[in-house]
Structures are given as C-alpha cells and as structure tokens.
Amino acid sequence: MSKKSSAGISAYGTQLVNPAGRSNHPVRSRYMAAALAILLGVVGANHFYLRNVVRGILMVLVTAVCIVLDVFAVFSFKFILIPVILSVLTGLSYLITSDKKFSKRNHIRIV
C-alpha cells in the first residue's frame, strides 16, 4: 500500500493540488490574465493562459480576418480596432470582477 503525498502534482506548468477534497482546477492569477488580455489579447494569450483554447483560437481567427479586411481595404473602417477593443474590455472586466466570480466563470483557483 502506498500512501499518496499531499504535495502538488506539476502538469504542464500548472500546479494541481487535491488534499482533502480541494478542487483540481489549475491555479491562475486574475491580474496576470488581465495583463495578458490588455497587452496580448489580440492573439488570445489570456484565453490560452486560462486554458480556454477554443476562445483563444477564435480570437486569433477574428484578428486574422480583421487584418485581411484592413489589408484589402474593403471598407474605410479600421477593422483591427475590433480585436483591440475586445481585448482591452476583457482585461478590464477581469480587473473589475471579484475573485470568486472570476474563478467560477473560468473554472480556476485564484493564487
């Protein structure tokens, strides 16, 4: 019989801890997610950080489509502003929400 240790298991840079019924959700920082959203949100870095891969890929695709529309100048609107505004608003919403609501929405544990 082997006894399980209560130390965390490191998997892909994520610390997973499950002593005494605690959640196995990854530990993430709300402030790091907000910084990534504001600085690198147009490429979906905040979504990849929070393990929302589908949202991250969608953000990359939206940015690519907006760049293509800007390059070919279909209209006189600057389409690249759309993902920039979305990412800044996402970062600000991360900063405004409470830790409890943020962790519940993103299925993570706060540091």
C-alpha positions, 0 to 999 in steps of 0.5 A: 500500500502506498500512501499518496503525498499531499504535495502538488502534482506539476502538469504542464506548468500548472500546479494541481493540488487535491488534499482533502477534497480541494478542487483540481482546477489549475491555479491562475492569477486574475491580474496576470490574465488581465495583463495578458488580455490588455497587452496580448489579447489580440492573439488570445494569450489570456484565453490560452493562459486560462486554458480556454483554447477554443476562445483563444483560437477564435480570437486569433481567427477574428484578428486574422480576418480583421487584418485581411479586411484592413489589408484589402481595404474593403471598407474605410473602417479600421477593422483591427480596432475590433480585436483591440477593443475586445481585448482591452474590455476583457482585461478590464472586466477581469480587473473589475470582477471579484475573485470568486466570480472570476474563478467560477466563470473560468473554472480556476483557483485564484493564487 
